[in-house]
Amino acid sequence: MGSRYVKTVGPKGAKIFLVGEAPGKDEEAQGLPFIGYAGRTLTQLLTQAGINRNECLIGNVARVQPEGNNIGQYFLDSKNTVPGPQLLLWMAELKKEIEDNKPNVVVALGAIPLYILTSLRGIKTYRGTVVESSLAPGFKVIPTFHPQASNWEWSLAFPTIMDLRKVRRHSFYSGIPQDKRTVEANPSLELWLSYCSQLLENHSSVSVDIESAQPGCHISRIAFSHDKDFAMSFELLRGHSPRLNQRQEGEFWLETSRVLYHNPLIFQNAVYDTSVLIRNHGAYCRNIEMDTLLAAHCCWPEAPRDLGFLGSICLDVPAWKHTSKDDLGVYNAYDACNTFGIATFLEAELKRLGMYDFFKSEMSEIEPASFLQLRGIKIDAKKLSEIREDIGQRLGEVKAGLQEIVKEEINFASPKQLQKLLYIDLGLPVQYKRRKSAEEERKITTDREALEKLYRKTKNPVLKLLITHSEYNKLYTSFAKMSVSPEGRAHTSYNIAGSSQDSEEEFGKAFGRWSSSKSIIDPYGPGNLQNIPSRGYGRIIRSVFIP
């Protein structure tokens, strides 16, 4: 363990206080925080966010380098929730530094500083949000990823920069933003109808959010919002049981559909919501003025576009996407009013970036994508049946050929059994999955890429057969065995902005072209249409789709 004390540095009374986890070897050698590799990355991230590092206080929770860089040794439990005596002393020191310097914002760089400063756990959940410090009450904290995380995974640099831009905005004033949102999570039918009448009378822009129950995408809740600080959510289904009788539900949808037809509308992923509304209730959304998913795609094509992420960089509201199981009505209402607030932010950002015209072009694709999804593609059922039988026969022949060589019964679709065959029985060099960072655990793989790499090296006939088996098996399970609707059609969801990017793991995977994915509205078809091979047997499978 390092023994040199690493002090907090920066001008007294700085408006921004950056707090890391612990010093590394470079920091321990010179007694200064963030001067190594992570420190250089931090400087770059701050610069891109418009922050001068020299105007910030910079320190760490731990003041010496932990043995093996493992800060867990300063906790009394394996989950790092109970600080030990030495850590408690450092926490008291950090608390005094915050209270003496009175920064307008404290930045928690990573999971441990987040926990020490706020008692909250989950850096991915809380990054980018503004929370009050539990260590130094009255001071606001904005968590973000540790700069070393960006060194391991480049895609994390973007949200870190956006978080630091929010830090810069908050550095100009003290105080914690008050949550002014009011939501009506369980209104009476009369109150909902009254709200709809008010929206129609004022011709207000309305943010719409739905929650649906499977199977069939039946709407369990729908929320309207005309202001970033207000939303109303109405419950239609409790479990799978309707809350209204037939007459009441008729009244509900008559008035709700009028709002959806006449008012300017705001959605997050309009292709899905509008498809469900028109398919299940005949509610046509005529005037969609903003889709926050598409707006975010136009502004930041390399970033995630899920609502929680957009809320963290566009709004000053508490994290809420992890609360869906607590109270679905409140969650649904928060989705609606936060979408309204995000839309206001993104409209200004589109204009600032000169992307508004391109955004309107993307918006024009919502209706055709929706109706393409609902209509589906006609399938030649006879030809599909013939292909299914043919590929099944080919798979059987390949399996028989493999069985004859290996001389034992093996499930060639089982990764565990394949690992034993390749790396133990045949003694081939072990192949590993690609890792996102050097810190990620290495995992053995027998995927297509591994098989092809091994075959190029060894020309082993077993590998050639396994590659053929993998190809036919994928075609069989993904396409030849696809289900077809009673009307003889296959359905897919069309994603205008490319990959759905519903999580931080999806960073940077698509930059504009349409993609397709499995439809949960009409669950028929293969889903990912663009992955049907254009060569070999894939050309035959493509012929079952009738234009």
Secondary structure, DSSP 8 states (H G I E B T S, - for coil): ---S----BS-TT-SEEEEES---HHHHHHT-SS-SHHHHHHHHHHHHTT--GGGSEEEESSSS--GGG-GGGGBSSTTS-SB-HHHHHHHHHHHHHHHHH--SEEEEESHHHHHHHHS---HHHHTT--EE-SSSTT-EEEEE--HHHHHH-GGGHHHHHHHHHHHHHHTTS-S------EEESS--HHHHHHHHHHHHHHT--EEEEEEEETTTTEEEEEEEEEETTEEEEEE-EETTEESS-HHHHHHHHHHHHHHHHHS-EEESSHHHHHHHHHHHH------EEEEHHHHHHHH-TTS---HHHHHHHH------GGGTTT-HHHHHHHHHHHHHHHHHHHHHHHHHTT-HHHHHHHHTTHHHHHHHHHH-EEE-HHHHHHHHHHHHHHHHHHHHHHHHHH-S---TT-HHHHHIIIIIIS-----B---SSTTS---B--SHHHHHHHHHHH--HHHHHHHHHHHHHHHIIIIIT----TTSEE-EEEETTSS---SGGGTTS-SSS-EEEE-SSS--S-S-GGGS-SSTHHHHHHTTEE-
